[in-house]
Amino acid sequence: TLEDFDAHIFRGSAEVSRDQFIQALGDLPALWPLRPAGLSSKSKEGTALAEKSAELRVLKLEGSRRFRQSGVPHDLRASVSASLSQQPAPEGAATLVFTRLSAGSSAVSVASQFSEMPTSLSRDRVASTLAGVEGRALDWYSFLDLVGRPRVTWPPQAVER
C-alpha cells in the first residue's frame, strides 16, 4: 500500500534515489509472498491472507532445501522468511522493481520509456501506479504483473553452506 511505501521507503520524502530505495529494501525483513484471497488471479479480491502462501510448491522445496539438516519447521513460511532475511536483498531484483515503479503501470517496455535509466522514484509515481492496481496494494499477482512474470526467480538463489 502507499502507506507501507511511506513508512518504509519514502520516510517523509517526496522521492528517493535508486541507492536509497535499495538501502530501504535491504533494511526490511524478507517475507515469503502471499497470494490474494480467491482461487485464481481471475477471481482475486486483491487482499493477501497470511494463511495463503504464494508459490506453495516452491516454498516447500525451499524449506526442505534450507532445513534438511534440522528438519522442516512447523511454520515453514516464517522460517524461510527469517532465513531469507539473513541474506542481502539481490541488487538486481531491487533495481528491477525500482525501474518498473519509475516507469509506472503501463505495458510499454521500460527500455523504450527511458533514454537513460531513472535515478529517482517519486511518491506520486508510486501512488499513480498503485491507483491502477486492484485494492491499491501489490499482492503477488499484481507484483508479477508490474515487474514481468518471466523476470521473477523466487526465492533468490542462496549461497550453499
C-alpha positions in Angstrom: 0.0 0.0 0.0 1.0 3.6 -0.3 1.1 3.8 3.5 3.7 1.0 3.5 5.8 2.8 0.9 5.6 6.0 3.0 6.6 4.2 6.2 9.4 2.0 4.8 10.7 3.6 1.6 9.9 7.3 1.4 10.1 8.0 5.2 8.7 11.6 4.8 10.4 12.4 1.5 8.7 13.1 -1.8 11.2 11.0 -3.7 14.1 8.6 -3.2 17.2 7.8 -5.2 17.9 4.3 -6.6 20.5 3.8 -3.8 18.1 5.0 -1.1 15.4 2.6 -2.5 17.8 -0.4 -2.5 19.0 0.5 1.1 15.4 0.8 2.3 14.6 -2.6 0.9 17.7 -4.0 2.4 16.6 -2.7 5.8 13.3 -4.6 5.6 12.9 -8.3 6.6 12.2 -10.7 3.8 8.7 -12.1 3.8 7.5 -15.0 1.7 4.9 -13.6 -0.7 1.2 -14.1 0.0 -1.3 -14.7 -2.7 -4.6 -12.8 -2.8 -7.8 -14.1 -1.5 -9.6 -16.0 -4.3 -8.8 -19.2 -6.0 -7.1 -17.7 -9.1 -5.9 -14.4 -10.4 -9.2 -14.0 -12.3 -11.2 -14.2 -9.1 -8.8 -12.4 -6.8 -10.1 -9.9 -4.4 -6.7 -8.1 -4.0 -6.2 -8.9 -0.4 -3.4 -11.1 0.9 -4.1 -13.6 3.5 -1.5 -14.8 5.9 -2.6 -18.4 5.6 -2.3 -18.4 1.8 1.3 -18.5 0.8 2.1 -17.8 -2.8 4.0 -20.4 -4.7 3.4 -23.1 -2.1 5.3 -25.8 -4.1 8.4 -23.6 -4.3 8.0 -22.7 -0.6 8.0 -26.4 0.4 11.0 -27.1 -1.9 12.9 -24.2 -0.5 12.1 -25.2 3.1 13.3 -28.7 2.6 16.5 -27.4 1.0 17.2 -24.9 3.7 16.3 -27.1 6.7 17.3 -30.5 5.5 19.7 -30.9 8.4 17.4 -29.9 11.2 14.0 -30.9 9.8 11.3 -28.8 8.2 9.9 -26.4 10.9 6.2 -26.2 11.7 5.8 -22.6 10.5 7.5 -23.0 7.2 6.7 -19.6 5.7 8.0 -17.7 8.8 11.1 -19.9 9.0 12.0 -19.5 5.3 11.3 -15.7 5.5 13.7 -15.5 8.5 16.3 -17.4 6.6 16.0 -15.2 3.6 16.3 -12.1 5.8 19.8 -13.2 6.7 20.8 -12.7 3.1 21.2 -9.2 1.4 18.4 -8.3 -1.0 19.6 -9.0 -4.5 20.6 -5.7 -6.0 19.4 -6.7 -9.5 16.0 -7.5 -8.2 15.7 -4.2 -6.3 16.9 -2.3 -9.3 14.2 -4.1 -11.5 11.5 -3.1 -9.0 12.8 0.5 -8.8 12.8 0.8 -12.6 9.3 -0.7 -13.0 7.9 1.5 -10.4 9.6 4.5 -12.0 8.0 3.5 -15.3 4.5 3.2 -13.8 2.0 0.6 -14.6 1.8 0.9 -18.4 2.6 -2.1 -20.6 5.2 -0.2 -22.6 8.7 -1.7 -22.1 10.9 0.1 -19.6 13.8 0.4 -22.2 11.5 2.3 -24.6 10.3 4.7 -21.9 13.7 6.0 -20.7 16.6 7.3 -22.8 18.6 6.8 -19.5 17.6 4.6 -16.6 15.8 6.6 -13.8 17.8 7.9 -10.9 14.9 8.7 -8.6 11.4 7.4 -7.7 8.7 9.8 -6.7 5.9 9.1 -4.2 3.5 10.5 -6.8 4.6 7.9 -9.3 4.1 5.1 -6.8 0.7 6.5 -5.8 -0.2 6.6 -9.5 1.0 3.0 -10.1 -0.9 1.7 -7.0 -4.1 3.5 -8.1 -4.1 1.3 -11.2 -3.8 -1.9 -9.0 -6.9 -3.6 -7.7 -7.1 -3.0 -4.0 -4.4 -0.3 -4.3 -1.9 -2.8 -2.8 0.7 -5.0 -4.5 -0.2 -8.6 -3.9 1.7 -11.5 -5.5 -0.2 -11.4 -8.8 0.0 -7.6 -9.2 3.7 -7.6 -8.3 4.3 -10.2 -11.0 2.3 -8.1 -13.5 4.4 -5.0 -12.6 7.8 -6.5 -12.9 7.0 -9.1 -15.6 6.4 -12.7 -14.7 9.4 -14.1 -16.7 11.8 -11.9 -14.7 10.9 -13.3 -11.3 13.0 -16.0 -9.8 11.7 -16.7 -6.3 13.3 -17.3 -3.9 16.7 -15.8 -4.7 19.4 -18.5 -5.0 21.1 -18.9 -1.6 24.7 -19.5 -1.2 25.3 -23.1 -0.2 26.9 -23.5 3.2 
